Each structure stands twice: as C-alpha cells, then as structure tokens.
Amino acid sequence: MKRMKQALLKKEAMNVIVVHWNAGMNILHYYQAAADTQLVGAQIAELIKFLIRHSHNSASRYHVIGFSLGAHIAGHAGRRLQRDGKMLGRISG
C-alpha cells in the first residue's frame, strides 16, 4: 500500500487516503470479514460525502482502489454513493 501511495503521489498532485482495516479482516473468520465489507464501504462513502461537502468537488473526482476484499469495499462505497445520486469517477478492484 505504501509503495502504491508513493507511486500515485509521484504521478500527479492529489490526496491519497489509505484505509487500514486489518483488524476487521480476519482470515479465520472470512465470512464475517466479507460481511464487514458492507460496513467499511458505507463508512468510506460517508467520508467521501463529507469531503464533497467541504471541498465543493464532485464524486466524479474520486477514485477508490481496493485489493481482494478491498475491491468489494470499493464497490459497496460506490453503490452507497450512487444511491445518494453521486457517481464515483472510478473504481479499481
């Protein structure tokens, strides 16, 4: 994650937010971790809505990237924003 963050920052001026949810992702309890992706996605959607309100940007300026279960989180965040009439610029899973 750290290397990817640095590569993104070298590409252009942007803000990068890394969500560390290892405490919620437990391989021994995969089904619970998979279910928790909905909650984490909802929390990220709320963060993006907060940032939109305070930065006067649109959701289309945001790109959410997720790996493994993080890809599911990205999708849940996008779906949650879409319900509120906001469309992310991009989701990469």
Secondary structure, DSSP 8 states (H G I E B T S, - for coil): -HHHHHHHHHHSS--------TTT--GGGHHHHHHHHHHHHHHHHHHHHHHHHHH---GGG-EEE--THHHHHHHHHHHHHHHTT---SEEE-
